[in-house]
Amino acid sequence: MAESPRWRLGLVLPKKQARRSVTRSLMRHQAREAFRRHAPQVLAAGRHGPEVDGWVVRLRAPFDRKLFPSAASEALSAAVRQELDELWARLGGPRA
């Protein structure tokens, strides 16, 4: 029986894009949970061989503070979760 890979997850959440530590913490927790949920699908897709042993998730643009005034709001949590799920689903889905 083949052993499943031991993937690692790296997160880059700069203060420039997420000023409040509670926001960065929420994003870290959401990213780890999305990684746990989607890793089996990414592995089953068979698109990544044994040379891949880790993933890096980077926040490239800030979330608008006017739309999400509370750093730990359910709306922000849902937006982060949705974006991460879309990214992992594309990675684990069929090739285009």
QUIMO-V216630 format. One record per pair of residues at least 24 apart in sequence whose C-alpha atoms are under 10 Angstrom apart, sorted by sequence separation. I is the first residue (numbers start at 1). J is the second residue. D is the distance in Angstrom with one decimal. If there is no record, write none. Layout:
<<I J D> <I J D>>
//
This chain:
<<32 57 9.9> <9 35 7.7> <31 57 7.8> <8 35 9.5> <57 84 9.1> <7 35 9.7> <28 57 9.6> <57 87 9.7> <7 39 8.6> <27 59 9.2> <5 39 9.9> <24 59 9.7> <4 40 9.3> <5 43 8.4> <4 43 8.2> <23 63 9.8> <18 59 8.6> <17 59 7.2> <7 50 10.0> <16 59 9.9> <17 60 7.4> <18 61 8.8> <19 62 9.0> <48 91 9.6> <5 49 9.4> <6 50 9.9> <8 52 9.6> <9 53 9.0> <10 54 7.5> <11 55 8.5> <12 56 7.4> <13 57 8.4> <14 58 8.5> <16 60 9.8> <17 61 6.0> <18 62 6.1> <47 91 8.5> <48 92 9.5> <5 50 7.4> <7 52 7.8> <8 53 6.3> <9 54 5.6> <10 55 6.0> <11 56 5.7> <12 57 6.2> <13 58 6.2> <14 59 7.3> <16 61 9.0> <17 62 4.3> <18 63 7.5> <26 71 8.2> <27 72 9.7> <47 92 7.9> <4 50 9.6> <5 51 9.9> <6 52 9.6> <7 53 4.8> <8 54 4.3> <9 55 5.0> <10 56 4.4> <11 57 5.0> <12 58 4.6> <13 59 5.4> <14 60 8.7> <16 62 7.8> <17 63 7.4> <18 64 9.7> <19 65 9.9> <25 71 9.6> <26 72 6.8> <34 80 9.9> <38 84 9.7> <42 88 7.6> <45 91 8.5> <46 92 8.4> <47 93 9.2> <5 52 8.7> <6 53 6.6> <7 54 4.8> <8 55 6.2> <9 56 5.8> <10 57 6.2> <11 58 5.9> <12 59 6.3> <13 60 8.3> <14 61 9.7> <15 62 9.5> <17 64 9.5> <18 65 9.4> <23 70 8.7> <24 71 8.8> <25 72 9.2> <26 73 9.5> <30 77 7.6> <34 81 7.3> <38 85 7.8> <41 88 8.8> <42 89 8.0> <45 92 5.6> <46 93 9.9> <47 94 8.8> <5 53 7.1> <6 54 8.1> <7 55 7.4> <8 56 8.4> <9 57 7.5> <10 58 8.3> <11 59 8.2> <12 60 8.9> <13 61 9.8> <14 62 9.4> <22 70 9.6> <23 71 5.0> <24 72 9.7> <29 77 9.8> <30 78 9.3> <33 81 8.9> <34 82 9.5> <37 85 8.9> <41 89 8.1> <42 90 9.1> <43 91 9.8> <44 92 7.7> <45 93 6.6> <46 94 9.6> <47 95 8.3> <5 54 9.5> <13 62 9.7> <22 71 6.1> <23 72 6.3> <27 76 9.2> <31 80 8.3> <34 83 9.9> <35 84 8.6> <38 87 9.8> <39 88 8.2> <42 91 6.3> <43 92 7.4> <44 93 9.4> <45 94 7.0> <20 70 10.0> <21 71 8.6> <22 72 6.7> <23 73 9.2> <26 76 8.9> <27 77 7.7> <30 80 7.0> <31 81 7.7> <34 84 6.5> <35 85 8.9> <38 88 6.2> <39 89 9.8> <41 91 8.8> <42 92 3.9> <45 95 9.0> <20 71 7.0> <26 77 7.1> <30 81 6.1> <33 84 9.6> <34 85 6.4> <37 88 9.1> <38 89 7.2> <41 92 5.4> <42 93 7.4> <19 71 9.4> <20 72 9.8> <28 80 10.0> <29 81 9.9> <30 82 9.8> <31 83 9.9> <32 84 9.9> <33 85 9.9> <34 86 9.9> <39 91 9.7> <40 92 8.6> <41 93 7.7> <42 94 9.9> <18 71 9.2> <23 76 8.7> <27 80 6.8> <31 84 6.7> <34 87 9.6> <35 88 7.6> <38 91 9.1> <39 92 8.1> <23 77 9.1> <26 80 8.8> <27 81 8.5> <30 84 7.9> <31 85 9.1> <34 88 7.6> <38 92 7.4> <30 85 9.7> <34 89 9.9> <27 84 9.6>>
//
